[in-house]
Amino acid sequence: MNLKEVATILNAEVVCGHTKLERDVQAVFASDLMSDVLTTDSEKLLLLTGLVNIQTIRTSEMSDIKNIVLVRNKKASPEMIALADENRIVIMQCSYSMYKACGLLFQNGINPVY
Amino acid sequence: MRFEYTIEAGNFTKAGDASSSFKKILKQLNVDPQIIKRIVVSLYEGEVNIVAHANGGKVICDVDTSRVHMQLIDIGPGIPDIAKAMQAGYSTASAKVREMGFGAGMGLQNIKNNADELIIKSEVGVGTQLTIIVNLNKE
């Protein structure tokens, strides 16, 4: 599944990385805890999180995560968007809860990390 | 080659700047991406620890053809019981640190998991020094 399809399923708004929506997603990791995110070791990962601060993007940069969906109607700050752009990270925002977003992506066939 | 970075205490806006800069250097040096990830995840965890717990510090990264040797030296409260600090889930992090998505007591363990060698020296009331070594050759 690519990011464009993810955006459709989650009714998500793309806030940066509009030209990268053909990017393939193979697995999803959902967490508000960046310490947990730093333990992931998967390729083509999508991060679902409700944590909205600059460390969300820094953690993704360190973990080679290129795709982020902010859940629970959280909004990315201009600083987050600038850092994401610099690292070619796509950020999307959706109003769904973490549970609903995870459920919809799982239902549509995206695997968990473990 | 040696690269040095100063780490500010309590400044979460800049936490990760050193790790990000060093990651760019490793990419330029054509280090294997999987090894880069292990290096920068362990460095980033250590950098966040300095921001969160110490009164500032510095990072010294030495790179040669066989390994990356990183020293994270802080001025701070020190760790009274290193064995306890290494236990998954043990944390003394403040509410502010937890708000940033850290402080779950997983950092040192994650550094250990990503490093080929981790040495922790600490003196209460003086500071902590982490030495993290990651080999550049997969064998």
gemmi code that builds the backbone of each chain (N, CA, C; Angstrom):
import gemmi

chains = {
    "A": [
        ("MET", (0.837, -1.196, 0.000), (0.000, 0.000, 0.000), (0.875, 1.251, 0.000)),
        ("ASN", (0.438, 2.254, -0.760), (1.246, 3.474, -0.746), (0.593, 4.544, 0.159)),
        ("LEU", (1.310, 5.645, 0.331), (0.859, 6.672, 1.278), (-0.440, 7.345, 0.834)),
        ("LYS", (-0.635, 7.385, -0.467), (-1.870, 7.986, -0.990), (-3.078, 7.182, -0.505)),
        ("GLU", (-2.932, 5.851, -0.565), (-4.015, 4.975, -0.091), (-4.204, 5.100, 1.425)),
        ("VAL", (-3.076, 5.227, 2.143), (-3.153, 5.425, 3.597), (-3.946, 6.695, 3.910)),
        ("ALA", (-3.653, 7.762, 3.179), (-4.340, 9.038, 3.394), (-5.840, 8.900, 3.152)),
        ("THR", (-6.200, 8.136, 2.123), (-7.619, 7.933, 1.818), (-8.313, 7.147, 2.931)),
        ("ILE", (-7.666, 6.067, 3.376), (-8.263, 5.211, 4.426), (-8.461, 5.997, 5.722)),
        ("LEU", (-7.494, 6.849, 6.046), (-7.553, 7.571, 7.324), (-8.190, 8.957, 7.187)),
        ("ASN", (-8.622, 9.270, 5.957), (-9.176, 10.604, 5.706), (-8.196, 11.671, 6.214)),
        ("ALA", (-6.928, 11.455, 5.883), (-5.857, 12.281, 6.452), (-5.455, 13.412, 5.511)),
        ("GLU", (-5.009, 14.477, 6.120), (-4.520, 15.638, 5.375), (-2.987, 15.556, 5.314)),
        ("VAL", (-2.445, 15.707, 4.128), (-0.985, 15.680, 3.979), (-0.455, 17.084, 4.254)),
        ("VAL", (0.462, 17.210, 5.203), (0.976, 18.551, 5.525), (2.377, 18.795, 4.972)),
        ("CYS", (3.124, 17.740, 4.723), (4.385, 17.927, 3.989), (4.779, 16.617, 3.317)),
        ("GLY", (5.530, 16.756, 2.225), (5.925, 15.585, 1.449), (4.900, 15.188, 0.406)),
        ("HIS", (4.191, 16.185, -0.117), (3.113, 15.908, -1.083), (3.585, 15.159, -2.328)),
        ("THR", (4.852, 15.294, -2.667), (5.347, 14.641, -3.890), (5.822, 13.205, -3.624)),
        ("LYS", (5.692, 12.758, -2.400), (6.239, 11.436, -2.050), (5.141, 10.418, -1.713)),
        ("LEU", (3.930, 10.667, -2.178), (2.806, 9.834, -1.752), (2.733, 8.481, -2.456)),
        ("GLU", (3.602, 8.267, -3.427), (3.662, 6.949, -4.060), (4.517, 5.992, -3.235)),
        ("ARG", (5.126, 6.505, -2.199), (6.016, 5.706, -1.348), (5.256, 4.517, -0.729)),
        ("ASP", (5.896, 3.353, -0.787), (5.284, 2.123, -0.294), (5.392, 2.000, 1.229)),
        ("VAL", (4.339, 1.505, 1.852), (4.343, 1.246, 3.301), (4.156, -0.243, 3.526)),
        ("GLN", (5.058, -0.845, 4.314), (4.961, -2.294, 4.548), (4.505, -2.642, 5.958)),
        ("ALA", (4.733, -1.739, 6.903), (4.370, -2.044, 8.287), (4.041, -0.756, 9.027)),
        ("VAL", (3.280, -0.910, 10.114), (2.901, 0.242, 10.941), (3.380, 0.017, 12.367)),
        ("PHE", (3.886, 1.084, 12.974), (4.181, 1.059, 14.406), (3.440, 2.232, 15.029)),
        ("ALA", (2.687, 1.952, 16.103), (1.882, 2.998, 16.725), (2.347, 3.215, 18.150)),
        ("SER", (2.798, 4.431, 18.451), (3.276, 4.706, 19.808), (3.402, 6.206, 20.040)),
        ("ASP", (3.168, 6.594, 21.285), (3.467, 7.968, 21.700), (4.803, 8.013, 22.433)),
        ("LEU", (5.429, 6.870, 22.562), (6.671, 6.777, 23.326), (7.860, 6.658, 22.366)),
        ("MET", (8.655, 7.708, 22.294), (9.749, 7.718, 21.330), (10.825, 6.686, 21.670)),
        ("SER", (10.971, 6.379, 22.953), (11.916, 5.321, 23.351), (11.544, 3.997, 22.680)),
        ("ASP", (10.257, 3.726, 22.568), (9.801, 2.513, 21.879), (10.069, 2.609, 20.376)),
        ("VAL", (9.813, 3.777, 19.823), (10.008, 3.955, 18.380), (11.480, 3.695, 18.015)),
        ("LEU", (12.382, 4.094, 18.907), (13.824, 3.923, 18.638), (14.258, 2.458, 18.648)),
        ("THR", (13.399, 1.555, 19.099), (13.755, 0.128, 19.092), (13.297, -0.564, 17.810)),
        ("THR", (12.564, 0.140, 16.963), (12.043, -0.510, 15.757), (13.140, -0.693, 14.716)),
        ("ASP", (12.974, -1.742, 13.943), (13.982, -2.024, 12.921), (13.304, -2.582, 11.672)),
        ("SER", (12.415, -1.780, 11.112), (11.674, -2.240, 9.936), (11.846, -1.259, 8.792)),
        ("GLU", (11.792, -1.803, 7.607), (11.885, -0.970, 6.411), (10.475, -0.498, 6.031)),
        ("LYS", (10.421, 0.623, 5.368), (9.163, 1.161, 4.829), (8.081, 1.225, 5.908)),
        ("LEU", (8.474, 1.784, 7.026), (7.600, 1.841, 8.194), (6.767, 3.122, 8.199)),
        ("LEU", (5.534, 2.997, 8.702), (4.680, 4.158, 8.950), (4.508, 4.280, 10.458)),
        ("LEU", (4.786, 5.473, 10.981), (4.615, 5.718, 12.416), (3.291, 6.428, 12.647)),
        ("LEU", (2.466, 5.839, 13.507), (1.253, 6.522, 13.975), (1.538, 7.032, 15.372)),
        ("THR", (1.331, 8.309, 15.600), (1.601, 8.848, 16.928), (0.709, 10.049, 17.232)),
        ("GLY", (0.490, 10.258, 18.517), (-0.215, 11.461, 18.955), (0.735, 12.415, 19.650)),
        ("LEU", (2.021, 12.063, 19.634), (3.021, 12.933, 20.255), (3.448, 13.990, 19.235)),
        ("VAL", (3.231, 15.240, 19.584), (3.510, 16.315, 18.628), (4.552, 17.262, 19.198)),
        ("ASN", (5.791, 16.981, 18.887), (6.875, 17.922, 19.198), (8.055, 17.610, 18.284)),
        ("ILE", (9.076, 18.415, 18.378), (10.205, 18.289, 17.449), (10.908, 16.931, 17.585)),
        ("GLN", (10.809, 16.318, 18.791), (11.477, 15.032, 18.992), (10.781, 13.889, 18.243)),
        ("THR", (9.512, 14.088, 17.893), (8.834, 13.104, 17.053), (9.568, 12.982, 15.712)),
        ("ILE", (9.979, 14.125, 15.183), (10.658, 14.124, 13.886), (12.116, 13.681, 14.045)),
        ("ARG", (12.777, 14.153, 15.103), (14.174, 13.736, 15.354), (14.264, 12.217, 15.516)),
        ("THR", (13.319, 11.668, 16.282), (13.319, 10.218, 16.502), (13.125, 9.487, 15.178)),
        ("SER", (12.239, 10.001, 14.352), (12.003, 9.382, 13.045), (13.244, 9.468, 12.179)),
        ("GLU", (13.906, 10.609, 12.236), (15.151, 10.777, 11.463), (16.175, 9.724, 11.881)),
        ("MET", (16.346, 9.538, 13.192), (17.342, 8.581, 13.686), (16.958, 7.140, 13.348)),
        ("SER", (15.652, 6.879, 13.328), (15.167, 5.516, 13.099), (14.918, 5.218, 11.622)),
        ("ASP", (15.265, 6.151, 10.757), (15.037, 5.998, 9.313), (13.556, 5.795, 8.984)),
        ("ILE", (12.697, 6.436, 9.761), (11.257, 6.388, 9.478), (10.911, 7.602, 8.616)),
        ("LYS", (10.309, 7.337, 7.459), (10.057, 8.413, 6.493), (8.589, 8.820, 6.416)),
        ("ASN", (7.738, 8.133, 7.183), (6.296, 8.371, 7.048), (5.653, 8.461, 8.429)),
        ("ILE", (4.948, 9.576, 8.683), (4.316, 9.784, 9.988), (2.862, 10.199, 9.785)),
        ("VAL", (1.970, 9.585, 10.574), (0.586, 10.068, 10.655), (0.333, 10.515, 12.089)),
        ("LEU", (-0.075, 11.763, 12.245), (-0.457, 12.282, 13.561), (-1.935, 12.005, 13.764)),
        ("VAL", (-2.263, 11.328, 14.850), (-3.660, 10.954, 15.122), (-4.267, 11.920, 16.146)),
        ("ARG", (-5.535, 11.689, 16.461), (-6.275, 12.457, 17.488), (-6.317, 13.952, 17.181)),
        ("ASN", (-6.303, 14.263, 15.864), (-6.434, 15.662, 15.444), (-5.268, 16.554, 15.883)),
        ("LYS", (-4.124, 15.938, 16.141), (-2.930, 16.713, 16.513), (-2.352, 17.380, 15.261)),
        ("LYS", (-1.773, 18.573, 15.450), (-1.267, 19.344, 14.315), (0.255, 19.528, 14.415)),
        ("ALA", (0.907, 19.348, 13.298), (2.361, 19.540, 13.262), (2.691, 21.028, 13.336)),
        ("SER", (3.730, 21.357, 14.106), (4.168, 22.751, 14.201), (5.018, 23.108, 12.978)),
        ("PRO", (5.202, 24.407, 12.691), (6.063, 24.805, 11.571), (7.481, 24.243, 11.706)),
        ("GLU", (7.998, 24.159, 12.944), (9.345, 23.614, 13.166), (9.399, 22.129, 12.792)),
        ("MET", (8.338, 21.411, 13.149), (8.281, 19.982, 12.800), (8.245, 19.804, 11.283)),
        ("ILE", (7.440, 20.633, 10.623), (7.307, 20.520, 9.166), (8.630, 20.839, 8.474)),
        ("ALA", (9.328, 21.850, 8.970), (10.617, 22.227, 8.366), (11.637, 21.099, 8.519)),
        ("LEU", (11.697, 20.510, 9.712), (12.651, 19.422, 9.941), (12.275, 18.175, 9.144)),
        ("ALA", (10.978, 17.926, 9.036), (10.511, 16.781, 8.240), (10.877, 16.971, 6.766)),
        ("ASP", (10.648, 18.178, 6.261), (10.995, 18.476, 4.863), (12.485, 18.246, 4.609)),
        ("GLU", (13.295, 18.723, 5.550), (14.758, 18.587, 5.429), (15.171, 17.110, 5.347)),
        ("ASN", (14.396, 16.258, 6.013), (14.735, 14.834, 6.059), (13.855, 13.973, 5.150)),
        ("ARG", (13.120, 14.644, 4.256), (12.249, 13.967, 3.288), (11.241, 13.050, 3.988)),
        ("ILE", (10.713, 13.523, 5.102), (9.708, 12.783, 5.864), (8.318, 13.327, 5.520)),
        ("VAL", (7.397, 12.416, 5.254), (6.009, 12.803, 4.983), (5.246, 12.863, 6.309)),
        ("ILE", (4.522, 13.958, 6.515), (3.637, 14.049, 7.684), (2.197, 14.180, 7.208)),
        ("MET", (1.327, 13.349, 7.803), (-0.114, 13.471, 7.572), (-0.800, 13.672, 8.916)),
        ("GLN", (-1.961, 14.290, 8.893), (-2.733, 14.514, 10.113), (-4.119, 13.919, 9.927)),
        ("CYS", (-4.608, 13.199, 10.948), (-5.978, 12.701, 10.851), (-6.707, 12.899, 12.176)),
        ("SER", (-8.015, 12.929, 12.112), (-8.808, 13.204, 13.324), (-9.152, 11.933, 14.080)),
        ("TYR", (-8.811, 10.762, 13.522), (-9.192, 9.510, 14.169), (-8.347, 9.251, 15.422)),
        ("SER", (-8.906, 8.451, 16.328), (-8.131, 8.006, 17.485), (-7.057, 7.030, 17.023)),
        ("MET", (-6.082, 6.806, 17.880), (-5.031, 5.827, 17.554), (-5.653, 4.460, 17.262)),
        ("TYR", (-6.606, 4.074, 18.106), (-7.243, 2.757, 17.976), (-7.927, 2.611, 16.619)),
        ("LYS", (-8.698, 3.637, 16.244), (-9.428, 3.568, 14.972), (-8.456, 3.561, 13.790)),
        ("ALA", (-7.442, 4.419, 13.858), (-6.467, 4.484, 12.751), (-5.749, 3.146, 12.591)),
        ("CYS", (-5.339, 2.560, 13.715), (-4.671, 1.253, 13.658), (-5.617, 0.195, 13.081)),
        ("GLY", (-6.848, 0.211, 13.583), (-7.813, -0.788, 13.138), (-8.061, -0.727, 11.642)),
        ("LEU", (-8.218, 0.480, 11.131), (-8.485, 0.636, 9.693), (-7.295, 0.167, 8.849)),
        ("LEU", (-6.079, 0.512, 9.278), (-4.899, 0.106, 8.504), (-4.703, -1.407, 8.582)),
        ("PHE", (-4.935, -1.983, 9.737), (-4.821, -3.441, 9.897), (-5.855, -4.154, 9.026)),
        ("GLN", (-7.071, -3.625, 9.072), (-8.164, -4.188, 8.270), (-7.837, -4.157, 6.773)),
        ("ASN", (-7.063, -3.156, 6.386), (-6.708, -3.012, 4.972), (-5.395, -3.702, 4.621)),
        ("GLY", (-4.885, -4.498, 5.547), (-3.784, -5.397, 5.200), (-2.367, -4.947, 5.512)),
        ("ILE", (-2.191, -3.844, 6.228), (-0.817, -3.457, 6.597), (-0.416, -4.198, 7.869)),
        ("ASN", (0.763, -4.766, 7.847), (1.233, -5.612, 8.956), (1.738, -4.801, 10.138)),
        ("PRO", (1.668, -5.371, 11.329), (2.359, -4.770, 12.467), (3.853, -5.061, 12.368)),
        ("VAL", (4.651, -4.380, 13.182), (6.096, -4.627, 13.189), (6.384, -5.985, 13.820)),
        ("TYR", (5.638, -6.304, 14.882), (5.755, -7.624, 15.512), (4.470, -7.944, 16.259)),
    ],
    "B": [
        ("MET", (39.392, 10.532, 12.350), (38.703, 11.819, 12.321), (37.940, 12.014, 13.623)),
        ("ARG", (38.000, 13.229, 14.141), (37.300, 13.517, 15.401), (36.256, 14.622, 15.186)),
        ("PHE", (35.092, 14.410, 15.766), (34.008, 15.401, 15.707), (33.494, 15.630, 17.126)),
        ("GLU", (33.384, 16.913, 17.503), (32.942, 17.236, 18.864), (31.681, 18.098, 18.838)),
        ("TYR", (30.818, 17.837, 19.783), (29.561, 18.576, 19.871), (29.289, 18.946, 21.333)),
        ("THR", (28.761, 20.155, 21.531), (28.363, 20.580, 22.870), (26.869, 20.322, 23.039)),
        ("ILE", (26.491, 19.786, 24.198), (25.082, 19.460, 24.453), (24.564, 20.369, 25.568)),
        ("GLU", (23.477, 21.079, 25.274), (22.881, 21.995, 26.257), (21.923, 21.257, 27.192)),
        ("ALA", (21.974, 21.597, 28.450), (21.050, 20.989, 29.412), (19.633, 21.511, 29.201)),
        ("GLY", (18.690, 20.617, 29.209), (17.275, 20.999, 29.223), (16.712, 21.556, 27.934)),
        ("ASN", (17.513, 21.665, 26.895), (17.029, 22.258, 25.645), (16.556, 21.163, 24.683)),
        ("PHE", (15.274, 20.825, 24.783), (14.750, 19.740, 23.952), (14.539, 20.145, 22.496)),
        ("THR", (14.559, 21.431, 22.237), (14.470, 21.868, 20.840), (15.727, 21.448, 20.084)),
        ("LYS", (16.854, 21.470, 20.798), (18.122, 21.130, 20.139), (18.553, 19.685, 20.384)),
        ("ALA", (17.826, 18.964, 21.241), (18.196, 17.570, 21.512), (18.148, 16.776, 20.214)),
        ("GLY", (19.248, 16.174, 19.862), (19.313, 15.427, 18.611), (20.116, 16.133, 17.538)),
        ("ASP", (20.463, 17.394, 17.755), (21.250, 18.128, 16.751), (22.603, 17.457, 16.501)),
        ("ALA", (23.260, 17.032, 17.591), (24.573, 16.392, 17.445), (24.433, 15.070, 16.677)),
        ("SER", (23.449, 14.288, 17.060), (23.238, 12.993, 16.400), (22.912, 13.182, 14.920)),
        ("SER", (22.113, 14.206, 14.646), (21.747, 14.492, 13.256), (22.978, 14.899, 12.437)),
        ("SER", (23.804, 15.763, 13.028), (25.024, 16.201, 12.322), (25.949, 15.026, 12.062)),
        ("PHE", (26.100, 14.174, 13.087), (27.020, 13.036, 12.928), (26.470, 12.034, 11.906)),
        ("LYS", (25.156, 11.893, 11.868), (24.545, 10.994, 10.883), (24.884, 11.447, 9.453)),
        ("LYS", (24.817, 12.759, 9.228), (25.133, 13.286, 7.891), (26.588, 12.965, 7.517)),
        ("ILE", (27.481, 13.075, 8.498), (28.905, 12.763, 8.241), (29.068, 11.285, 7.889)),
        ("LEU", (28.404, 10.416, 8.653), (28.516, 8.967, 8.397), (27.990, 8.604, 7.013)),
        ("LYS", (26.924, 9.312, 6.594), (26.394, 9.075, 5.242), (27.425, 9.469, 4.189)),
        ("GLN", (28.069, 10.627, 4.423), (29.089, 11.097, 3.486), (30.266, 10.130, 3.418)),
        ("LEU", (30.519, 9.447, 4.529), (31.620, 8.485, 4.584), (31.214, 7.117, 4.031)),
        ("ASN", (29.981, 7.039, 3.526), (29.471, 5.799, 2.921), (29.449, 4.609, 3.883)),
        ("VAL", (29.163, 4.894, 5.141), (28.998, 3.808, 6.114), (27.675, 3.097, 5.805)),
        ("ASP", (27.672, 1.782, 6.000), (26.485, 0.967, 5.759), (25.269, 1.558, 6.519)),
        ("PRO", (24.120, 1.741, 5.839), (22.949, 2.375, 6.481), (22.484, 1.676, 7.758)),
        ("GLN", (22.564, 0.351, 7.784), (22.134, -0.375, 9.000), (23.060, -0.072, 10.179)),
        ("ILE", (24.336, 0.079, 9.869), (25.299, 0.402, 10.941), (25.122, 1.864, 11.356)),
        ("ILE", (24.860, 2.744, 10.386), (24.579, 4.151, 10.732), (23.413, 4.223, 11.704)),
        ("LYS", (22.386, 3.446, 11.439), (21.203, 3.494, 12.311), (21.574, 3.077, 13.728)),
        ("ARG", (22.356, 2.025, 13.870), (22.772, 1.579, 15.220), (23.599, 2.665, 15.912)),
        ("ILE", (24.476, 3.307, 15.155), (25.326, 4.362, 15.736), (24.467, 5.539, 16.202)),
        ("VAL", (23.597, 6.019, 15.317), (22.879, 7.259, 15.653), (21.761, 7.037, 16.678)),
        ("VAL", (21.163, 5.846, 16.668), (20.147, 5.569, 17.698), (20.811, 5.554, 19.071)),
        ("SER", (21.966, 4.912, 19.185), (22.648, 4.874, 20.492), (23.150, 6.271, 20.873)),
        ("LEU", (23.654, 7.017, 19.899), (24.129, 8.375, 20.191), (22.970, 9.282, 20.608)),
        ("TYR", (21.879, 9.169, 19.893), (20.694, 9.999, 20.179), (20.137, 9.704, 21.572)),
        ("GLU", (20.052, 8.434, 21.919), (19.589, 8.064, 23.274), (20.500, 8.709, 24.322)),
        ("GLY", (21.796, 8.646, 24.086), (22.745, 9.238, 25.037), (22.636, 10.745, 25.078)),
        ("GLU", (22.452, 11.349, 23.917), (22.318, 12.807, 23.833), (21.063, 13.267, 24.587)),
        ("VAL", (19.965, 12.572, 24.385), (18.728, 12.926, 25.098), (18.932, 12.777, 26.604)),
        ("ASN", (19.659, 11.757, 27.018), (19.943, 11.582, 28.451), (20.694, 12.785, 29.028)),
        ("ILE", (21.661, 13.307, 28.275), (22.413, 14.475, 28.758), (21.477, 15.683, 28.880)),
        ("VAL", (20.651, 15.899, 27.842), (19.705, 17.026, 27.874), (18.748, 16.876, 29.054)),
        ("ALA", (18.291, 15.651, 29.278), (17.251, 15.411, 30.276), (17.770, 15.404, 31.706)),
        ("HIS", (18.953, 14.866, 31.906), (19.391, 14.590, 33.280), (20.578, 15.423, 33.765)),
        ("ALA", (21.387, 15.941, 32.848), (22.648, 16.560, 33.283), (22.591, 18.084, 33.190)),
        ("ASN", (23.679, 18.694, 33.600), (23.791, 20.154, 33.484), (24.613, 20.516, 32.245)),
        ("GLY", (24.443, 19.743, 31.230), (25.173, 19.952, 29.991), (26.310, 18.955, 29.840)),
        ("GLY", (26.866, 18.943, 28.645), (27.946, 17.992, 28.401), (28.469, 18.099, 26.985)),
        ("LYS", (29.246, 17.108, 26.607), (29.770, 17.112, 25.241), (29.843, 15.694, 24.692)),
        ("VAL", (29.899, 15.628, 23.382), (30.016, 14.353, 22.688), (31.260, 14.419, 21.817)),
        ("ILE", (32.086, 13.393, 21.921), (33.282, 13.308, 21.085), (33.185, 12.015, 20.278)),
        ("CYS", (33.166, 12.156, 18.961), (33.042, 10.982, 18.087), (34.326, 10.809, 17.284)),
        ("ASP", (34.951, 9.663, 17.429), (36.151, 9.335, 16.650), (35.806, 8.230, 15.661)),
        ("VAL", (36.173, 8.483, 14.413), (35.869, 7.516, 13.353), (37.170, 7.055, 12.720)),
        ("ASP", (37.348, 5.744, 12.632), (38.449, 5.241, 11.799), (37.885, 4.178, 10.856)),
        ("THR", (38.718, 3.466, 10.192), (38.203, 2.542, 9.170), (37.497, 1.332, 9.774)),
        ("SER", (37.754, 1.041, 11.037), (37.181, -0.173, 11.615), (36.025, 0.073, 12.585)),
        ("ARG", (35.979, 1.279, 13.179), (34.938, 1.478, 14.196), (34.637, 2.951, 14.453)),
        ("VAL", (33.499, 3.163, 15.111), (33.155, 4.497, 15.615), (33.208, 4.426, 17.136)),
        ("HIS", (33.959, 5.359, 17.711), (34.162, 5.403, 19.163), (33.563, 6.714, 19.648)),
        ("MET", (32.502, 6.624, 20.478), (31.816, 7.843, 20.916), (31.923, 7.986, 22.434)),
        ("GLN", (32.269, 9.184, 22.864), (32.294, 9.472, 24.298), (31.261, 10.555, 24.587)),
        ("LEU", (30.374, 10.268, 25.506), (29.360, 11.243, 25.927), (29.665, 11.599, 27.374)),
        ("ILE", (30.128, 12.815, 27.567), (30.615, 13.226, 28.886), (29.728, 14.339, 29.415)),
        ("ASP", (29.118, 14.124, 30.572), (28.263, 15.174, 31.118), (28.719, 15.636, 32.484)),
        ("ILE", (28.278, 16.848, 32.807), (28.447, 17.391, 34.158), (27.068, 17.260, 34.784)),
        ("GLY", (26.963, 16.481, 35.817), (25.614, 16.282, 36.333), (25.577, 15.519, 37.629)),
        ("PRO", (24.399, 15.024, 37.931), (24.209, 14.358, 39.233), (24.890, 12.998, 39.325)),
        ("GLY", (25.228, 12.421, 38.182), (25.799, 11.083, 38.197), (24.725, 10.027, 38.428)),
        ("ILE", (25.124, 8.772, 38.259), (24.180, 7.654, 38.438), (24.609, 6.878, 39.686)),
        ("PRO", (23.793, 6.904, 40.730), (24.190, 6.224, 41.981), (24.310, 4.705, 41.826)),
        ("ASP", (23.442, 4.122, 41.030), (23.424, 2.659, 40.897), (23.289, 2.316, 39.409)),
        ("ILE", (24.423, 2.054, 38.770), (24.413, 1.832, 37.312), (23.622, 0.570, 36.952)),
        ("ALA", (23.762, -0.465, 37.747), (23.034, -1.719, 37.458), (21.527, -1.473, 37.457)),
        ("LYS", (21.075, -0.665, 38.402), (19.646, -0.347, 38.476), (19.228, 0.501, 37.271)),
        ("ALA", (20.090, 1.470, 36.903), (19.778, 2.332, 35.761), (19.702, 1.548, 34.454)),
        ("MET", (20.407, 0.416, 34.403), (20.393, -0.420, 33.202), (19.133, -1.271, 33.107)),
        ("GLN", (18.408, -1.384, 34.201), (17.197, -2.212, 34.182), (16.114, -1.547, 33.321)),
        ("ALA", (15.530, -2.333, 32.423), (14.458, -1.805, 31.576), (13.301, -1.336, 32.448)),
        ("GLY", (12.859, -0.123, 32.215), (11.709, 0.407, 32.952), (12.084, 1.306, 34.108)),
        ("TYR", (13.364, 1.258, 34.541), (13.765, 2.125, 35.647), (14.096, 3.515, 35.099)),
        ("SER", (13.498, 4.547, 35.688), (13.733, 5.900, 35.182), (13.586, 6.925, 36.300)),
        ("THR", (14.394, 7.964, 36.223), (14.258, 9.085, 37.156), (13.843, 10.348, 36.398)),
        ("ALA", (13.313, 10.156, 35.196), (13.012, 11.293, 34.321), (11.882, 12.161, 34.876)),
        ("SER", (11.975, 13.447, 34.575), (10.959, 14.406, 35.013), (9.728, 14.317, 34.117)),
        ("ALA", (8.663, 14.974, 34.562), (7.427, 15.011, 33.772), (7.688, 15.641, 32.397)),
        ("LYS", (8.555, 16.650, 32.362), (8.840, 17.332, 31.094), (9.492, 16.364, 30.096)),
        ("VAL", (10.407, 15.559, 30.618), (11.085, 14.579, 29.758), (10.078, 13.576, 29.216)),
        ("ARG", (9.153, 13.159, 30.057), (8.139, 12.185, 29.629), (7.206, 12.799, 28.590)),
        ("GLU", (6.926, 14.089, 28.744), (6.088, 14.775, 27.748), (6.740, 14.774, 26.371)),
        ("MET", (8.062, 14.711, 26.348), (8.766, 14.705, 25.065), (8.818, 13.307, 24.448)),
        ("GLY", (8.267, 12.312, 25.161), (8.222, 10.958, 24.616), (9.342, 10.067, 25.093)),
        ("PHE", (10.062, 10.548, 26.122), (11.181, 9.756, 26.654), (10.937, 9.475, 28.134)),
        ("GLY", (11.963, 8.921, 28.793), (11.859, 8.704, 30.232), (11.125, 7.434, 30.600)),
        ("ALA", (11.150, 6.447, 29.701), (10.488, 5.182, 30.014), (11.467, 4.158, 30.579)),
        ("GLY", (12.696, 4.588, 30.793), (13.683, 3.669, 31.344), (14.159, 2.641, 30.335)),
        ("MET", (14.267, 3.062, 29.073), (14.696, 2.133, 28.027), (15.958, 2.586, 27.330)),
        ("GLY", (16.403, 3.811, 27.621), (17.495, 4.407, 26.872), (18.816, 3.659, 26.966)),
        ("LEU", (19.274, 3.411, 28.190), (20.572, 2.738, 28.338), (20.527, 1.331, 27.759)),
        ("GLN", (19.395, 0.658, 27.962), (19.250, -0.696, 27.412), (19.282, -0.663, 25.881)),
        ("ASN", (18.655, 0.360, 25.320), (18.644, 0.464, 23.862), (20.041, 0.795, 23.317)),
        ("ILE", (20.786, 1.600, 24.081), (22.178, 1.875, 23.682), (22.963, 0.569, 23.674)),
        ("LYS", (22.802, -0.205, 24.740), (23.519, -1.483, 24.848), (23.171, -2.410, 23.682)),
        ("ASN", (21.887, -2.427, 23.322), (21.439, -3.305, 22.240), (22.027, -2.909, 20.885)),
        ("ASN", (22.306, -1.621, 20.714), (22.803, -1.147, 19.420), (24.332, -1.072, 19.352)),
        ("ALA", (24.983, -1.089, 20.520), (26.442, -0.930, 20.540), (27.144, -2.284, 20.513)),
        ("ASP", (28.363, -2.294, 20.013), (29.196, -3.487, 20.168), (29.842, -3.474, 21.549)),
        ("GLU", (30.036, -2.283, 22.083), (30.602, -2.157, 23.422), (30.048, -0.907, 24.089)),
        ("LEU", (29.669, -1.036, 25.337), (29.180, 0.114, 26.111), (29.859, 0.109, 27.472)),
        ("ILE", (30.508, 1.212, 27.792), (31.143, 1.351, 29.107), (30.529, 2.577, 29.784)),
        ("ILE", (30.049, 2.399, 31.001), (29.447, 3.514, 31.750), (30.289, 3.757, 32.999)),
        ("LYS", (30.754, 4.994, 33.121), (31.451, 5.398, 34.342), (30.695, 6.594, 34.914)),
        ("SER", (30.480, 6.579, 36.209), (29.715, 7.670, 36.786), (30.146, 7.950, 38.218)),
        ("GLU", (30.161, 9.218, 38.558), (30.471, 9.609, 39.925), (29.377, 10.562, 40.396)),
        ("VAL", (28.759, 10.201, 41.489), (27.653, 11.013, 42.011), (28.152, 12.428, 42.333)),
        ("GLY", (27.426, 13.400, 41.831), (27.774, 14.798, 42.077), (28.802, 15.354, 41.105)),
        ("VAL", (29.310, 14.528, 40.243), (30.331, 14.963, 39.272), (29.803, 14.819, 37.837)),
        ("GLY", (29.423, 13.602, 37.478), (28.914, 13.394, 36.130), (29.051, 11.964, 35.656)),
        ("THR", (28.669, 11.775, 34.417), (28.647, 10.434, 33.820), (29.376, 10.451, 32.487)),
        ("GLN", (30.085, 9.369, 32.222), (30.746, 9.236, 30.921), (30.356, 7.897, 30.300)),
        ("LEU", (29.752, 7.990, 29.125), (29.419, 6.789, 28.360), (30.426, 6.644, 27.228)),
        ("THR", (30.941, 5.450, 27.072), (31.752, 5.153, 25.891), (31.009, 4.105, 25.082)),
        ("ILE", (30.697, 4.471, 23.853), (29.938, 3.588, 22.966), (30.788, 3.275, 21.749)),
        ("ILE", (30.959, 1.999, 21.499), (31.762, 1.598, 20.334), (30.893, 0.758, 19.395)),
        ("VAL", (30.909, 1.141, 18.131), (30.206, 0.356, 17.109), (31.205, 0.024, 16.007)),
        ("ASN", (31.339, -1.253, 15.723), (32.251, -1.688, 14.658), (31.635, -1.397, 13.294)),
        ("LEU", (32.468, -1.000, 12.359), (31.963, -0.647, 11.034), (31.908, -1.836, 10.091)),
        ("ASN", (32.584, -2.904, 10.460), (32.539, -4.107, 9.632), (31.537, -5.079, 10.237)),
        ("LYS", (30.688, -5.623, 9.376), (29.584, -6.462, 9.871), (30.069, -7.777, 10.466)),
        ("GLU", (31.220, -8.296, 9.999), (31.699, -9.590, 10.490), (32.093, -9.498, 11.965)),
    ],
}
model = gemmi.Model(1)
for chain_id, residues in chains.items():
    chain = gemmi.Chain(chain_id)
    for i, (resn, *xyz) in enumerate(residues, 1):
        res = gemmi.Residue()
        res.name, res.seqid = resn, gemmi.SeqId(i, " ")
        for name, pos in zip(("N", "CA", "C"), xyz):
            atom = gemmi.Atom()
            atom.name, atom.element = name, gemmi.Element(name[0])
            atom.pos, atom.b_iso = gemmi.Position(*pos), 0.0
            res.add_atom(atom)
        chain.add_residue(res)
    model.add_chain(chain)
structure = gemmi.Structure()
structure.add_model(model)
structure.setup_entities()
